[in-house]
Amino acid sequence: MEQARQRLVHATETSNLADLLERVLDKGVVIMGDIKVRLVDVELLTIQVRLLIASVDKAREMGIDWWMRNPDFSSKAVPDRAGELDELKRRLSELEQKAVPTEAR
């Protein structure tokens, strides 16, 4: 009888949404999935989805802080302009070659 009463008490324990959310954010939850579209054994499309739900503090503990370095999310982030600069140099070089008359080459 004592065991039945303990099970009943345990089964009726509830937590509110705030408690549940606090637990999830404290521990973190990872949801992963793959979507593959195939037609006659030919893979046409693969989508890999990885979703992490965690608090900012927990994410930082795990080494995830991309929002700190992304200029779209943080005004303190320094944008990475190296690739953009290389592209501009390449385009400038092409334009300079086009501007030189063919007799001068």
ABEGO torsion letter per residue (X at the ends): XAAAAAAAAAAABBBBAAAAAAAAAAAEBBBBBBBBBBBGGBBABBBBBBBBBBBAAAAAAAGBAAAAABAAABAABBBBAAAAAAAAAAAAAAAAAAABBAAAX
